[in-house]
Structures are given as structure tokens and as C-alpha cells.
Amino acid sequence: MEIAHKDSAALLRRLNPGDWLYALALAGGALFALRQYGGFMDIYDKAILLFTVPGLAAMGFAWKPFRVFLAAATALALASIALYQGDLARAEQVFFLKYLISSQTAIMWMSALFFIATGAFLLGLAARSDFADATGSALTWCAVTMGTTGLMVRWYESYLIGTDVGHIPLSNLYEVFVLFALMTGLLYLYYEGRYATRRMGAFVLLVISAAVAFLLWYTFSREAQEIQPLIPALQSYWMKVHVPANFIGYGAFALAAMVGVADLMVRKGILASRLPPAEVLDDVMYKAIAIGFAFFTIATILGALWAAEAWGTYWQWDPKETWAFIVWLNYATWLHIRLTKGLRGPMLAWWAIVGLVVTAFAFVGVNMFLSGLHSYGSL
Amino acid sequence: MRHRSTSRALYELLSSMRFAISLLTLLGVASIIGTVVKQNEPYNNYLNQFGPFWFPIFEKLGLYSVYNSFWFLTILGFLVLSTSACIVRQARPMVKDMKGFREHARESSLASFAHQARLPVSRPAAEARAATLAYLTANGFTTRENTREDSVLLAAKQGSWTRVGYFLAHGAIVLICIGGLLDGNLPLKIQMALGGKQLTTGNQLIAQIPPESRLGVDNWSFRGNVFIPEGKSANTAVLNVQDGILLQDLPFTVSLRKFHLEHYESGMPKRFASDILITDNASGKSVEKTIEVNKPFEFAGVMMYQASFEDGGSRLRLLGHDLRGGSRPPFPAEAVVGEAVALKEAGLDYTLELGSFRAFNIENMAVDKPEAEAGSLARLDKHLGSGARSPADKDMQNVGPSIQYKLRDSAGQAREYQNFMQPILQDGAWYLLTGMRNDPSAPFRFMRIPMDDDGRPDSWFAIRRVLLDTARHPEIARRFTATALGAEAGPEVLGRMQETTARTLELFAKGGFESLGKFIESTIPEAERDKAADVFIKILEGSAWEAWKMARTDAGQPAIAPAAQHARLLRDTLNATNDSLHYGAPVYFQPTGFDEVRATVLQVTRSPGKPIVYLGSLFLVLGVFAMLYIRERRLFVLIKDSGEALVALSSNRKSMDVDESFRRHRDALATLLNPAPRP
């Protein structure tokens, strides 16, 4: 993702009417939300909402398809809200809610679409079929749209349960797994467009499918999908920034590891003719780790600021904090070796894969095997 | 000279990338230890976990407080040293590099760049120079010119700020580590080592704690807890250090007006808040404030956080039901949470230790429906719709207050009990629940005391008393036999039946169903056991009915008629009586009333390092983004009078972006310097 543009004036010149319309819609939406629901927000919530506008606008300006995606997800979410008419029971009665755009259904659609997309990408790789790849790509777009719709509607549904229950759906393991799938999917779609190759899809979608498989197991055997109210420690605006930043990090690290797998295969000559050259894969891996590291740094710092407010200490070596630190150290070392030492080659790919194992432990393993303050989802 | 070279070598080592990477790896591995061994637990837990051999070894290694241990702090110290050395080492060349344009670069060296191209120039040299300069400026480069004999070199650069990112990010690590050290327990350790402060044990009155275990109000770095019951105040914090405590005097006094504890319908905690009054010791000024989770408050440089809450000494009124034989009436008792009461007065050689009180308990009373035998499609269907739990699956109800207490006998052995104050509806009938366990980690096993027609447990106590009284067994047997066999039965049959009944009652009174079971197993052939068991149950139920009637006569109550709910009560009575034989205590305490007193636990801290850490964090973010996303590019355009230009590009990084930007600039300059002839 291009953070620093060499010439921002040139960027602004490149904006088309669609961009301006998009930005206007974002601003309008934010103002409407402020006017309508400002009473539920504190000053920080409002600030976060307002900063979201330029943030999402910049995303859309730099990456045009993102605008369509966001517009579609928003339209679906609004349609869902309109169908609800403020009555939770209508989720069971209205056909389109029950089978399309209530939160659970939308997330089920997301899961199904991710699985089919994975299949399409695998087929594309096996048969060198550009059509299958294009299908996989389109399905991935649909999946992230449905998933985003699902989370937005879930946010709304939580307020229908009770105004004291309502909260942004980023509060437990179930919700963040959806977020993880979405973030990884979106990051993949970005790199797919930027590097004009769809052949990494088969690899990246595998890790998303694994996450979705876990999500389904978590739903069917643990009923984890039920919206739960927030315990006092989680009732804070910090959740809105800490969690998404973290999952940009996790998503990017996961993507980097899967691209690393592809990179290793190409270097060994496996599927080499069907995959992008090793330099491209290496570059994607670096870009992903760089963006992941930057956001993971922010997320960890935001987490520390939040911890200072909720627990009275910005850092207390809680298992989650410690493992976040280990993840951070790991990628800090990776970047040092690549950027300063100038190392290239299979070792970095292997390292990125090991990095995913470490990240996965920090993400899920800590909740499973270690106990601590930061245990918001148990298995 | 020799000394100088050694320190030089040390500096080289410290500032080397290899050393830094080794440190980062070491730090990562060391950090894992603290997540495997639970940190800062009471020392007894470690002793139990590791045994007497390993416990002291691990203690020496600092494994119970890894992140404050000497060796961990040493690694961190080396990280600070290494990073600092790295910054110092890089400072001069980097600043020079940032400032310099390298406008004296020779053609031959430019020609050896990885990215370089020779372009034909068709425009006059001066014009080409001006056009190139304009192009470079438009693309965000700053340029310096160097005019040579037969050429001019435009040395341009952009993105030098990435170097500032380096200093920010690495300086940030040093700042964060220093700030963290100030807020860690190093200042405390120094005070203990140099200031003569000593740990003391936690189980004594605050007033008795000697001055060498108290820290003064001028202490600038501490973290402790203040415990304040409602209506009380406190002006000292307790610092838990290793296996002891220190007291921290606070410059103010905190009084707790009220502690708010709110729950969601599901029983999940919703809000913890303390209404407090803070009075400054020096000025006497007071501030009222509500502190809640995520909403701390700062006073006199001390931050106060809602950390937890406890019982502040709630007073319980209890009714003690004697479970031994005889006709002792229930006796009233009072107990305070956290205190022990001797039960001598009630004639019991036991101590009642009231551990905790809960004003309400929210339970899911929905009957568990067996998972529908439907196919997977129906299961999927069940998971579609909203994320809200379907209301059919839950019936959250407050089942009322409960207490937890230990009964300790004269030998020091204790059993733990959990008793509910109100009857609870289970399987269609109301029961008083009392749970018992021998092992604090085991779940409670509950005895269900059935409620009678008046909604009271009295009938059970009365029936039980008669049923377990061996002196009355012959009378029960006589009455039961008479009712069961009728008048026409011969005396021999009657006698045998009476004997069997008395025997059954005796066995039941001794060990409940278990004794009966053993008796059946030892005397009756296997094939007939089930039938025999049914007979024994019938005898017991009939006897219980007679016992009930006898108990009512004893108490001067009117007779009762058989009814379905009475049959059920008798069955429940037998079950509860059986359980009561394994209850392990001679008395059951029924809570009858309470005055709840809550206490808040506030965490109080002075953390002088916090601003430093926050500043470091800001630097870190800025630095990381600057290093990763500001791209340094140096573009050299050597325009030669001979009608040729040499374009060369260099960057501090090697990446595909560099290749791409070189291609872009090269192609743009090629058209610029050699415009296509106009048609």
C-alpha cells in the first residue's frame, strides 16, 4: 500500500468524479451517524468516526475497486437494517434477512464464497485457466463484501438486543476471526491488482479457508456466534482502533507467509511456470510484512495505551502482550535482515512461514494454552 | 593503545547488526519463559507446582518474576546499549548522506550503477539542462548542479527523511526501555537495597507494620492496591513484592461512598464503579469522583484505577439446623464475611468461617433440550439469521443470594459449603440447595432439601429426625406394617414384615441407600436384586410417610392426607436424608438475611516513565513509517555537450520499486531530451 505518495498534487489531479462522489458519500454517512447516534458516542468515538472518513477516502482514491466494494457492502448493510425495521425477530421471518443479509447469514455466505473462491483459484493454478482465476477473484470480492456486510449488520443487531449490549463487533474470538478473513482477503485483492497476477490467490485463500473452517467449527460446535455484551474492561473506544490495526498486521503476516510458500515452490521449480517469478513473490512478501509490521506496531502501542487506561499499566507482560512483543521482535529482525543486511532468497520465505506460526500462536494459541487478562475468547 | 583497541572492538561488536539481531532473538526466547511459567503468583503455588527441589532453583533464576529478573533486565540493558551504539555509529555518515548531493560523482562511477542508461540528447545542452531541472523539481526532487568542462551533472535526491526515520525508530527503543525501567520495580529494588526497606508479611494490621516496610509519600515510582470497604477510608496502598508486601503511604485519604456493581441480564458483569471522596492530606481539600474501569482518575500525581472489588465484611443472619439426632431446635447465628465464628454456644466443636457472600446468582434455568435429530441442513438453518441468541434457548433467572463457608472441626479439618438463601425450582419442585466439597478445587455436590406445602424445609427436618431415630424404628415398623398388610394378615407375617422394616430402617439410618445396596448384594441372589430393591424402596417410602405422620403428631399439627405432591416430597425426603448422611457436618446453615458491604480495590500508581514511553512510542510509529514508506532516490543526469546524457539512479534499498522508478524516469527523460520530431 502506498502510504507516501511522491506527488500528492498529482494524485488529486488523478481523481475522477467517482472519487469525489465516494468521498462525499463517506462524509455524508459520517455526519448522518454523528447526528443520529452522536448521543451514544463520547468525544473519542466521534473523533474516530471523523478520522475514518479521510482514511477510507484515501484508501478508495489509491485503490479504486475498494470504492465499489465499500459501496456494495454499505448498501447491503443498509438494506438489511431497513428490512429489520428495528425488530430482531424479523431475522427469522423476512426471507432476505433469513437467507441473505442478516449478520449470521451474510457471514455464512462469506464462508461459502471463500471456499468456492479457493477452489476456483486452485483450478486456475492447476489448469492454467485465467477464467478460473478471474472467477476466484470475483468470488473473493463477493466474500469480503458479504463478510463486511455481516459485521456491519451484526453491529446493528447488537443494539437491537439492547442499547447497553450494543458494541462494534470486534470484541471476541469469533468476531475477530471474521475480521481476519476479511483483512487477509482485502490485502490479497490489493496485491492481486497491484501486481496484476491472480496466481497467488490459490495460496493466500488457503489460509483464509483455514480461518473460515475454524470459524464454522466455532459456530456449530461452540455457538460462538451469539452476540455477547461487553465486560467493563472492553467498554472503550480503544477497541475501535486497536483491534482493526492488529488485524491488518495479522492479515498481512498471514498473506506474507502464504506468498512465502509460493516463493519457495518457485525457487524449487515447482509450479514455477504457473506462478509469478520469485522476485515478484519476494517483493509482495516484503510489502506485506512491511505493512503488517507498521500496523502491528501501531496496534501494540494502541493496546498499551488502552491497557494503561483499563488495567493501570501500559505494559505488564501479560501472555498476550508478551507474545505480541515476540511477534514484533520476529518481524523487526526479518526487516533488519532484509533491508540492512540486504539478504534475499529462500531463507526469508522460510522465516515468513515460521513467522505465521508465531503469529498464530499469539493470536489463538495464547487464548488456548495460556491464561491472562487478555482472554476474550476461549475454545 | 591496547586498551583503546579493545574498547574499539567492543564498540564495533555492540553496534554491529549481528549483535543486535542476536539480542532480539535472545529477548524473544527469554520472553517466552514468562508466558509458560505463570508470573507473580503466591510462592506457595510454585512450591506445590515444582516441588521442594526445583522451587528454590527456579526462584534463584528469577522465573517467578522473569521480567523483573536481573538477567532479563541485563538483556534489555544490552539492547539499549547496542541500539545507542548503533545510532552513534550511524549518525555521522547518515547525516552526511542526508545533506550531500554527491554532485561530484564521476562519470565512470555513475556508469557502474546498477540502474543507468545512456540517452541521446537532441536538444541544445542548455535547453536540455533546463528541461531536466524542471522535470526533477516537478517530480519532487531537490537538485544541485555541477558544471564541468564538457558536461553538467544534475544531482537530484528525494526522500532523505527516511534517514530521520532511522533515528526516530531506534531512539524510540532507547526511550521506551528507559521509561519502562523507571516504571518497573527497579526503583523499588534500589530502595530496598540502599534505603533499608524490608518486606513484611501480609497478615497483620496496617498499624502494626514497621516503618522500614513503609514507603514515604515522596516515592516517585510505585504500583499498589488500596482496599476500601464501603463507608471506610484508606490512605495506604499495599505493594505485593515477591512473597511479601510493602506499604506505600499516600498523600491523600480515599473514602468509598458506594461501590456500584451492575450486571447484564445474562449475569455478565456490566459496570464496576466506585464513588469516592479524596481528601488531600496537606491542604485538606476534597474531591468527589467516580472511578470506573477504563475511566481512571489522577490526583496529586497518583493515578487511580478501578482494579477489582471484594466483600467488605457483609453481615449474614443464619439459621443453624442441627443434623444430629435429638430434638434440638434451630438456632440463630450471625457471621461476617472474612471472619470466623466458634459454634461452642450451639454445642458444636466447630468453627464457621464465612468465606464469601453473593447477593445474587444468575443461572440459565432453561431445560436443556436434546439436540434435535435433524439433518445438517436444519443445523445450518439454526445458525442463520441474527447474531442474537434465540430467546427460546435461555431463561436467565436470579436464583437469589448464596453464601460460601467452611466448617472447621477441632482437628483443623475443614469442609466447604455453598448454601442458597431461597428455594430453587428444579424438575418442577422447590428445593433449598446446599453444596459440599472436601477439596477446594472440586465442584460442589448438592443436597436438595425439599420444601413442604407451606414452602418451608421444616417437614424434611422433622421427618428426617424421626426416620433416623433408631428408638422409634419399631413404632414406625409397626405402623407401616399395619397399613401395608391390613388387619387380616396373620401375626407371623406381621412379625416378619415388621422385622424386615425395622432392619431396612436401621440400615438406611446407618449409611443410606449405600448400606441397603450392600445388604442386598450380600444376601439376595443377583436375579432377584432389582425386585428386592423395589420392595425396600416401597418400605422406605411407606415408613417415611408414617414418620411424617408421627412427626406431625409430635408437633401437635393436624393429620395430612396422602397426595401426589406428598408422595414426591417423601421421595425427595429420602434422597435428601440419604445425602445428609454424607454431608460431613452436624449442622446446616440456612441464610435468612444479610447486610451487604462491598469493598473496592483501587490500583494506585505513580509512573514517571509513562510520558517517556509514550513519546518513544510516537517516535517509533513515525520512524517505522518513515523508514518503510519514504523512499530515498538519487537521480543523476549527466548532460554532455557531445549530445549524450547518462542517467543513473540509486537508492538505499534494493527493490522492485527502484527498478520501476528508474524505468519511469529514464523513459520520461528520454522523451524529454530527445523529443520526437514534430510532423
Contacts between the chains, C-beta under 8 A, distances in Angstrom:
chain1	res1	chain2	res2	distance
A	2	B	629	7.8
A	3	B	625	6.3
A	3	B	628	8.0
A	3	B	629	4.1
A	4	B	625	7.9
A	4	B	629	4.6
A	4	B	630	5.4
A	4	B	631	7.5
A	6	B	139	6.7
A	6	B	140	4.9
A	6	B	158	7.2
A	7	B	138	7.9
A	7	B	139	6.8
A	7	B	140	5.7
A	88	B	386	5.6
A	88	B	388	5.5
A	91	B	385	4.0
A	91	B	386	3.8
A	91	B	388	7.7
A	92	B	385	5.5
A	97	B	385	7.1
A	97	B	386	7.9
A	98	B	384	5.9
A	98	B	385	5.7
A	99	B	384	6.7
A	102	B	384	7.0
A	102	B	385	5.1
A	102	B	386	5.2
A	103	B	386	6.1
A	103	B	387	4.7
A	104	B	383	5.9
A	104	B	384	5.6
A	104	B	385	5.5
A	104	B	386	6.4
A	104	B	387	5.6
A	105	B	384	4.5
A	105	B	385	6.5
A	108	B	380	7.4
A	108	B	383	7.0
A	108	B	384	6.3
A	154	B	387	4.8
A	157	B	386	4.8
A	157	B	387	5.3
A	157	B	388	5.9
A	158	B	387	7.2
A	158	B	388	8.0
A	160	B	386	7.6
A	160	B	388	7.2
A	161	B	388	5.1
A	162	B	264	8.0
A	162	B	265	7.8
A	164	B	264	7.1
A	164	B	270	6.8
A	165	B	264	6.9
A	169	B	387	7.7
A	219	B	383	5.7
A	220	B	379	6.6
A	220	B	383	6.7
A	223	B	389	7.9
A	225	B	383	6.6
A	225	B	387	5.7
A	226	B	387	6.7
A	226	B	388	7.2
A	226	B	389	4.4
A	227	B	387	4.4
A	227	B	388	5.6
A	227	B	389	7.5
A	228	B	266	7.7
A	228	B	268	7.0
A	229	B	264	4.6
A	229	B	266	7.0
A	229	B	268	5.7
A	229	B	270	6.7
A	231	B	268	6.5
A	231	B	269	5.8
A	231	B	270	8.0
A	232	B	269	6.2
A	232	B	270	7.0
A	232	B	271	5.9
A	232	B	272	5.4
A	232	B	292	7.0
A	232	B	293	3.8
A	232	B	294	7.0
A	232	B	306	7.9
A	233	B	293	5.5
A	233	B	294	6.9
A	235	B	293	7.2
A	235	B	294	6.0
A	236	B	294	4.5
A	279	B	656	6.5
A	280	B	656	7.2
A	283	B	655	6.4
A	283	B	656	4.4
A	283	B	657	8.0
A	286	B	655	6.9
A	290	B	628	4.7
A	290	B	629	7.9
A	293	B	624	6.9
A	293	B	628	7.4
A	294	B	621	7.9
A	294	B	624	5.3
A	294	B	625	5.8
A	294	B	628	5.8
A	294	B	629	7.7
A	297	B	620	6.2
A	297	B	621	6.1
A	297	B	624	5.3
A	298	B	621	5.7
A	301	B	617	4.4
A	301	B	620	7.0
A	301	B	621	6.5
A	304	B	613	7.8
A	304	B	617	7.0
A	305	B	614	7.6
A	305	B	617	7.9
A	308	B	610	7.1
A	309	B	294	5.5
A	309	B	295	7.8
A	309	B	296	6.2
A	310	B	293	6.1
A	310	B	294	5.0
A	310	B	305	7.9
A	311	B	305	7.2
A	311	B	307	8.0
A	311	B	603	7.9
A	312	B	223	7.4
A	312	B	296	6.8
A	312	B	303	6.8
A	312	B	305	3.8
A	312	B	307	6.6
A	312	B	603	4.2
A	312	B	605	5.8
A	313	B	183	7.9
A	313	B	223	7.0
A	313	B	605	7.3
A	313	B	607	7.8
A	314	B	183	8.0
A	314	B	607	8.0
A	314	B	610	6.6
A	314	B	613	6.3
A	314	B	614	8.0
A	315	B	180	6.6
A	315	B	613	7.9
A	317	B	31	7.8
A	317	B	34	5.8
A	317	B	39	6.6
A	317	B	66	7.6
A	317	B	67	4.4
A	319	B	35	4.3
A	322	B	31	5.0
A	322	B	32	7.6
A	322	B	34	6.1
A	322	B	35	4.9
A	323	B	35	6.4
A	325	B	28	7.9
A	325	B	31	5.9
A	326	B	28	4.8
A	326	B	31	5.5
A	326	B	32	6.7
A	329	B	24	5.1
A	329	B	25	7.7
A	329	B	27	6.2
A	329	B	28	4.5
A	329	B	31	7.8
A	330	B	28	6.6
A	332	B	24	6.3
A	333	B	21	5.5
A	333	B	24	4.9
A	333	B	25	6.7
A	335	B	628	7.8
A	336	B	17	6.6
A	336	B	20	7.1
A	336	B	21	6.2
A	336	B	24	7.8
A	337	B	21	6.9
A	339	B	627	7.9
A	339	B	653	6.3
A	340	B	17	5.7
A	341	B	17	6.2
A	342	B	654	6.3
A	366	B	35	7.4
A	370	B	35	5.5
A	370	B	36	7.7
A	371	B	38	7.7
